[in-house]
Amino acid sequence: MKTLRLVMVLLFLLLGSAGTFAATDTIVDMNIFHVMGLLDDGEELSPSYMMGSQLGISFKSPNSSNVRGDVAISMVDSYSGTSWDPQFSIDRAYLRVRFPKFRITAGKTRIGWGDGAMFNAADLLFGSTNTDVTLTDKELRTATRWLTSATYPLGPFSFLEALVIAPEGPDFALRNTSFGGRYYTTISSTKVEIGGAYRADTSTTNDTGRVLSPYIALQGNFGPDWYVASSVNVAYPTEEIADELEDSWIISGGLLHIMNVGWQSTLSFRLEALVRPFGDWETSVEKNYGMYLYPEISFAPDDVWNFSIRSVVSPIDASANIMLGGSWNVMQGLSINGYATIYAGDDTDTFSWEQSNVQTPSGLSMMLGASWVY
């Protein structure tokens, strides 16, 4: 019954928007894929096979207006453990209004603080520090939340921003509201961000579960682009501040370099690191390690082919999640995609070859699918 209601809502949105298609940019992204895996439970190897689909529809208004909007809906046919269960979600639903002196953004969206494709210590309100990601996704960090933000420009490359994020269920108590703000400017050719957030943090030692998190982020270029950010948690009561600072201090940084090879080929390199200065620098059960790395290499020989290697590496216990893949743009928005992912590590490592069930990443998996964007 719940699924039927969601389908009806989706159809209503599609039909209700039919008359406005000429005034919006409508994009449909359909993916159909086969996934084959090799599961090692410590006793025997078990091959697995499943097929699934993902559908995304977005409606975006023209960028020339003072009022802009963006709505994105998706459906994933996911396996619940006993059966296939379609899951519908509203990925984005927001409007942005430009007034003469300031701008307002309201709805479900993502506000980007700092820089980093995988690791970003400045991304306090959405989280870009965990290693549990799907490396086959186009974008690794896409979480959105219901928020309202106000931006006040101070110059061509400088502004102040304040935002509030509504509590998320099941407890919508006012005390669970998150607040944030930042100052953005440039000094010479270096981008500078200073800000902070008052938010919930489940990892804090504070009994209230609420922390104040200041951050600073810098970004520049010396050939390759470079970026670095750092953040900490300040907890209450005050006697817990020292322990909280040690446990929460995070530093992230990265390098990105894109170069032309030959006539129309492009080669890009990215290397990011997440450092916890007071984390574990020897193997431990908690796996709260002091360093993680994210290397990425992408090669596009032309507009048709693209090849990439991505990996999340835990150097302290010498384990890694490695993905190799490629994409062939066949024609008219149709692409054939192929990926292979392997978890290389012992059973006690961050990325373990051995897994207990098909709902967790298997030691080796291969995906072959087609995507059509129109």
Protein Blocks (a to p, Z undefined) as FASTA:
>chain_A
ZZmmmmmmmmmmmmmmmmmmmmpccddddddddddddddehjaccddddddddddddddd
dfkbmbdcddddddddddehjaccdddddfbacdddddfkbccdedjddddehjdfkbcc
klmmnopabfbdcfkbmblblcdcddddddddfbfkbccdddddddddfblcfklpccdd
dddddehjaccdddddddddfkbmbfnlpacdddddddddehiacdddddddddddfklm
mmmmmmmoccdddddddddehjlpccdddddddddfklcfbdcfklpafbdcdddddddf
blmbccdddddddfknopadddddddddfbghiacddddddddddfkbmbdfbdfbfkbc
cfbdcdddddddZZ
